[in-house]
């Protein structure tokens, strides 16, 4: 598949996550938590075993610095500038400013999701597929989280749905601009490696690491196993 097709599919996962809270009367919180754990295992694995090594092999120490910059940028936009954000359903009332700041921070991150898909696909079909799966796995809880946050801020269901759709548009935009921006073409994989590692390790893992349900902990290791299986399949 092309990078654009992968980006569109990932964007649709954002929309599907929003639909879970804006259109459906009920959905499974436990299933969402398990998906978050699975996505965390897959994302950490692909970032450390594929994205970072490839970026370092082609860019050396500069690529390592760019990866660190990506890691820090996500923390800055999601947890320093944004007043409040976490993956999963928002159960407390928040202000409109909180929901908007979270959306802006997430849109910057989702642009890099598109950059990751395009950069990985340029590097090789197998890597492109693995990165797409990693991104798609966390897109559903991401769309659910932003829609839920908008609803908690008093927004209509339509506006909450559009917030998640905006994340999908940002993902597609990131994939489209990457081939035309020399810096992204060269350093996009390193940048997105840092972002992917942050999302998996600092956004997703804290959502379940303190919960004692064995399915969540098993889900994380299953995500690592799923990555290993996917790698065998796409490289075979």
VOGU-3710 file (C-alpha; in Angstrom, 3 decimals, decimal comma):
1> xxxxxxxxxx> 0,000/0,000/0,000  1,039/3,602/-0,523  1,838/5,995/2,303  -1,306/7,983/1,513  -3,506/4,878/1,729  -1,964/3,971/5,069  -2,473/7,535/6,344  -6,131/7,536/5,307  -6,694/4,176/7,013  -5,058/5,504/10,190
11> xxxxxxxxxx> -7,214/8,626/10,026  -10,336/6,481/9,813  -9,285/4,828/13,076  -9,415/8,276/14,721  -12,958/8,669/13,401  -13,952/5,204/14,597  -12,708/5,996/18,092  -14,786/9,171/18,191  -17,831/7,281/16,963  -17,555/4,973/19,975
21> xxxxxxxxxx> -18,446/7,839/22,312  -20,513/10,125/20,083  -22,788/7,638/18,314  -22,957/4,536/20,492  -24,958/4,292/23,700  -22,430/1,954/25,308  -18,963/0,541/24,737  -16,474/-1,570/26,631  -14,034/0,297/28,850  -12,132/-2,938/29,472
31> xxxxxxxxxx> -11,730/-3,550/25,744  -10,383/-0,015/25,321  -7,865/-0,471/28,149  -6,694/-3,762/26,659  -6,274/-2,126/23,244  -4,198/0,647/24,830  -1,939/-1,967/26,452  -1,593/-3,875/23,159  -0,786/-0,675/21,260  1,832/0,310/23,851
41> xxxxxxxxxx> 3,721/-2,969/23,454  3,662/-2,741/19,664  4,668/0,931/19,536  7,599/0,622/21,928  8,843/-2,424/20,019  8,689/-0,912/16,540  10,238/2,363/17,743  13,206/0,668/19,453  13,808/-2,275/17,117  13,037/-0,777/13,709
51> xxxxxxxxxx> 12,572/2,983/13,570  15,495/4,061/15,766  18,042/1,577/14,344  17,172/2,513/10,776  17,312/6,234/11,540  20,668/5,868/13,313  22,109/3,786/10,484  21,338/6,516/7,969  21,740/9,628/10,111  24,125/8,757/12,930
61> xxxxxxxxxx> 24,295/10,907/16,044  22,284/13,680/14,401  19,385/11,261/13,999  19,628/10,461/17,711  19,354/14,168/18,512  16,356/14,530/16,209  14,675/11,539/17,891  15,219/13,152/21,279  13,761/16,394/19,933  10,651/14,503/18,830
71> xxxxxxxxxx> 10,356/12,873/22,240  10,633/16,228/24,014  8,270/17,970/21,595  5,420/15,601/22,436  5,909/16,173/26,143  5,986/19,916/25,564  2,789/20,036/23,494  0,723/17,434/25,345  1,792/17,799/28,962  3,342/21,254/29,320
81> xxxxxxxxxx> 1,350/23,592/27,079  -1,826/21,495/27,242  -3,528/21,756/30,619  -4,899/18,213/30,633  -4,835/15,149/28,403  -4,800/11,385/28,744  -5,786/8,445/26,581  -9,131/6,917/27,470  -12,518/8,306/28,454  -12,635/11,669/30,204
91> xxxxxxxxxx> -14,882/11,291/33,252  -14,493/14,773/34,790  -15,825/18,120/33,606  -13,173/20,294/31,947  -13,133/23,765/30,426  -13,328/24,528/26,722  -9,782/25,916/26,869  -8,551/22,552/28,139  -10,199/20,657/25,286  -8,893/23,071/22,642
101> xxxxxxxxxx> -5,334/23,029/24,009  -5,394/19,223/24,027  -6,612/19,197/20,415  -3,815/21,535/19,296  -1,203/19,431/21,052  -2,578/16,225/19,577  -2,761/17,694/16,072  0,976/18,405/16,174  1,541/14,806/17,221  -0,782/13,419/14,537
111> xxxxxxxxxx> 0,996/15,387/11,813  4,101/13,451/12,876  2,069/10,232/12,664  1,642/11,009/8,978  5,331/11,851/8,681  6,149/8,515/10,307  4,031/6,594/7,813  5,515/8,408/4,810  9,117/8,223/6,057  8,876/4,542/6,960
121> xxxxxxxxxx> 7,273/3,678/3,623  10,080/5,511/1,824  12,593/3,439/3,797  10,965/0,141/2,828  7,631/-1,599/2,403  8,082/-3,810/5,464  8,963/-0,898/7,743  6,067/1,119/6,337  3,626/-1,660/7,189  4,951/-2,085/10,731
131> xxxxxxxxxx> 4,807/1,642/11,445  1,288/1,852/10,031  0,101/-0,928/12,345  1,727/0,771/15,341  0,025/4,066/14,550  -3,340/2,543/13,679  -3,467/0,652/16,997  -3,347/3,852/19,049  -5,501/5,934/16,714  -8,788/4,474/17,974
141> xxxxxxxxxx> -8,176/5,318/21,667  -6,763/8,670/20,559  -9,955/9,569/18,690  -12,055/8,364/21,595  -9,997/10,412/24,056  -10,297/13,733/22,234  -14,013/13,266/21,524  -14,605/12,351/25,161  -12,641/15,409/26,291  -14,728/17,716/24,094
151> xxxxxxxxxx> -17,944/16,204/25,452  -16,673/16,737/29,010  -16,104/20,393/28,095  -19,739/20,748/27,050  -19,312/20,460/23,285  -21,989/18,892/21,105  -21,534/15,366/19,827  -21,011/16,725/16,327  -18,220/19,044/17,473  -16,599/16,251/19,464
161> xxxxxxxxxx> -16,678/14,041/16,378  -15,180/16,806/14,233  -12,324/17,227/16,725  -11,330/13,609/16,145  -11,778/14,026/12,401  -9,339/16,957/12,555  -6,725/14,581/13,963  -7,282/12,305/11,004  -6,884/15,202/8,569  -3,632/16,196/10,285
171> xxxxxxxxxx> -2,336/12,644/9,851  -3,058/12,661/6,124  -1,492/16,125/5,811  1,702/14,884/7,469  1,971/12,034/4,986  1,344/14,355/2,029  3,897/17,019/2,935  6,767/14,705/3,894  8,057/13,978/0,354  8,038/17,705/-0,447
181> xxxxxxxxxx> 9,918/18,951/2,634  13,619/18,011/2,425  14,126/18,107/6,194  11,227/15,710/6,755  12,361/13,425/3,962  15,780/13,188/5,609  14,945/13,274/9,316  11,274/12,316/9,424  11,923/8,743/10,516  14,201/9,861/13,368
191> xxxxxxxxxx> 11,693/12,493/14,499  8,798/10,058/14,422  10,849/7,402/16,246  11,106/9,731/19,226  7,426/10,600/19,023  6,361/6,956/18,722  8,502/5,963/21,681  7,031/8,768/23,797  3,442/7,910/22,919  3,969/4,239/23,693
201> xxxxxxxxxx> 6,042/4,615/26,849  4,812/7,887/28,369  1,235/8,199/27,119  -0,080/4,660/26,858  1,793/2,649/29,500  0,784/4,952/32,407  -2,866/4,362/31,476  -2,678/0,756/32,674  0,568/0,115/34,563  -0,941/0,792/38,012
211> xxxxxxxxxx> -4,031/-1,352/37,378  -3,861/-4,883/38,672  -5,993/-6,565/36,010  -3,843/-9,305/34,567  -5,368/-8,842/31,107  -3,857/-5,378/30,844  -0,349/-6,506/31,708  -0,733/-9,514/29,425  -2,012/-7,196/26,700  1,195/-5,187/26,812
221> xxxxxxxxxx> 3,390/-8,248/26,335  0,968/-9,527/23,701  1,605/-6,276/21,839  5,323/-7,054/21,834  4,543/-10,569/20,601  2,213/-9,200/17,913  5,020/-6,943/16,722  7,410/-9,911/16,485  4,855/-11,908/14,517  4,044/-8,988/12,232
231> xxxxxx> 7,722/-8,459/11,545  8,156/-12,100/10,547  5,151/-11,878/8,241  6,048/-8,617/6,479  9,709/-9,541/6,067  8,878/-13,044/4,875
//
